[in-house]
Amino acid sequence: MIYKMRPTSLLFILACIWMSVMFFSCGSSKETTSRNAHSQKTVKPKLTSKKDIQRKYAAMMDVNPKSIKNIRLYAFVENWYGVPYKYGGSGQSGVDCSGLVQQLYRNVYGKHIPRSSLEQYNESKSFRRVKKLREGDLVFFKTSGKKISHVGVYLQNGYFVHASDQGVRLNHIKESYWKQCYKAGGRVY
C-alpha cells in the first residue's frame, strides 16, 4: 500500500525541517561562540603574583602600582573579572551586582551583608559626595525607577567593580551613564 501525503502535510514537514535547520544552525553558532568565549576565559591566566596584580590594576585605573595595597581585594576582582551577568546569580557561572558585592564582602572582608542592592543600601551608612568614597565602599545607582537598583564596590581614582550586562568589570564613576545614575556611597562597618 502506498501512502499519499497531502500537500499541506508535506509543507508542514518541510517547514519543520527548515525551522530545525535554522534553529540548530543558530544554536550551533551560539554554542561555538560560547565555547570559544569559555575556552578563551579558561586559557586566560589568572594573575597570582602581587606585582602582576598591582601592575595590571594600576594601569587600568591610572594609579601608581604601590597604591594597590589590598592585594586580597584585587585578587578577588581578578578572579571574578569577566564572569557573565546572571540575574539572581552568585557564582562564577553567572552573577548579578548584589551577588558579586555580597561575595566580595564575604571573601575579602569576612563580613556578611544582605543580598539585594536596596538592602545593602539600607544596611550601610550612606553619603552623597563622591569625594568621600574610600576603597571598599559601596556605590549605589538608580538605573531603573526610583529605587536603588545597582551596586558596586569602589576601588580608587573613581573606579568601581560591578557586575554589568557585560559581565564583571571596572567602570569610572564619572562616565556619563554612571554619573547620572549615581545615588550614594555606602560604608559597611
C-alpha angles and dihedrals in degrees: 000000000000117000115219116210120217115237090240090054090050091050090049092052092046090048090051092049091048092048091048092051091048093045096048094042090054090042091049091050092049092045092050091048091048092046091049091048090048093048090048089050094050092044090054104098114232113231112247107170121084092232093051091051091046092050095047098048094038088056092046092050098034095239136125111277089232089064089067097087105144096074091170090061095048093043087055090050090048092050093050099035110124096013105148123252116256122173108240091008124136104171138076092264087066137339139183126217099267092041090055092048091048091050092046093052092046095048102035104031102021091234129132113220129176122276105239126067091234092052090047089052092049092048096050131073101252130208132175105217115096090205089067093060117118130187109286096024117132119245117208129202139186101220095159130020127342099303131080105274106164137042138183139167120256116233112174145292091035096307126126134180120229144148109259133170084271092057131257108336147139123261134174117249091224095057104121096250095047093041092057093044097045113120107167150322119248133203123207116208 
